Amino acid sequence: MSGKVSRLQLIGTILQKDLKLFSRDFLFIFLTILSLVTFVTLYWVIPRDVDETIALGVRGADLRPALKALTGESEEGLELFWFDDTETLMQAVEDKDIEIGISFPDNFAAEVASGREVRVTVYVRPSLPAEITNAMTSMVREITYAIAGFQLPVSQPSEEVIVLGIDRAGGQIPFGDRMRPLYAFMMLLMEAIALGVLISSEVQQRTLTALLSTPARVSDILTAKIILGTGVAFSEAMIITFLIQGFGASPGVVIIALLLGAVLVTGIAMIAGSAGKDLMSTMLLGMLILIPLAIPAFAVLFPGTPAAWVRYLPSYGIIKAILVSSIEGAGWAESVKYLAILAGWCVVSAATGALVLRRRAVTL
């Protein structure tokens, strides 16, 4: 019995064939499982607490009243430790038991009150930010004026502090949580490379030529490849995101971002698979294209605004959308612009990948 085969049936048949080939690639199956286990383990092993307290060591017991008057009995972010001698204070800073140490000389209060010049030594760790060191130096100056009974040499203007953006004081994001977008994107990269290798093997073995000798068209092959790559990459990204609790306040935002990200890397995989001449060249080309796209994921690990050129990378949209939802607790209103940018890059990536693979298929 014969009949006309529909386009959907052809696409389904090609998709079944690709899934069988994909399931036989034991190397990438092993790497996928290894990546999942590694990322999940790292997420749960990395400390989840952020210590925002600065440990300040002080040598000079007679200055306790003055320091408590300046810092308060329960000042947040500052913890005082008292030392009897300078050597012990220095050793505590070197051993990283405290971040900063201030050594006041003996009879400091009496010397300052009499108007004589005194020297106060501040010990800091090498990695301590300059802003904290300057703040401690200013504290020493204020203590000196307070003990001497003088007012500060400048008048303090009235001020109003307005925090622009999200105030993280007292609620810093743990390092492990900031790595959520990186874990999800790395899973997308893994599956994209696997798809690129699959396409490359079909090109080299002229499987595409054999398919085109059937009623299947180039468009059927391209559709099957896009569905396969997007489906596999999206499913793996969803699994890792679920295991690291990365859906956040707006799961829909994260799901759409992962889906668009899967389309993005699928287009790149089609480019690498079509252009590569063998397995190694395909993997190398894919990595050269995909690894720079992970830069925005690494950029969110560090405080501050990323460089302007980072925000122009195609992957910035997916990283930012996951970030504002799973970490900052934002919703659709804050994420829609990033999703729109990501969708635009997906169209470019998928169209370019389809065009390159089409040209390679018809020239075999």
Beta strands, then each sheet from edge to edge (+ up, - down):
strand 1: 54-59
strand 2: 78-83
strand 3: 100-103
strand 4: 121-124
sheet 1: 2+ 1+ 3+ 4-
end
